[in-house]
Amino acid sequence: MNELKNTVLDDFQYISNELLVRNRSILDSMTKMSDSCARISRTLIKSATHCGCISICGEKQHVSGVSGIDEMKQRMKSQVKGKLCDNCRDLLEKDMGRNLFYMAAICNALDLNLYDIVLGESDRLKLLGKYNLR
């Protein structure tokens, strides 16, 4: 299974390198990636405010009196209620895909391998486990 993931990410990175013809500027890729992050936020907000398929309840998370990380995990709520409709899900997946495209473009400009980055982060998460408070 690991080889399949490796192949998928490597193929994605290769394809993004081949398709990025007009402007290979890392500065351009950085600003487009920032723009794609904003589009992800906008799509999520529109899912709540325009479509209404989800609601976002940004209220304070109460963690006073929590004795440990496991108890905190049980108490924390996602703050998202409902489920993305097919249209909003499709839009969000496209925005996230565009974001990954520009991330791959930045990796290509810096001679970084996206699979190695994902693998390294996965290893760090496994090593630190629940103590990887982000």
Secondary structure, DSSP 8 states (H G I E B T S, - for coil): -HHHHHHHHHHHHHHHHHH--S---HHHHHHHHHHHHHHHHHHHHHIIIII-SEEE-------TT--SHHHHHHH----EEE---HHHHHHHHHHHHHHHHHHHHHHHHTT--HHHHHHHHHHHHHHHGGG---
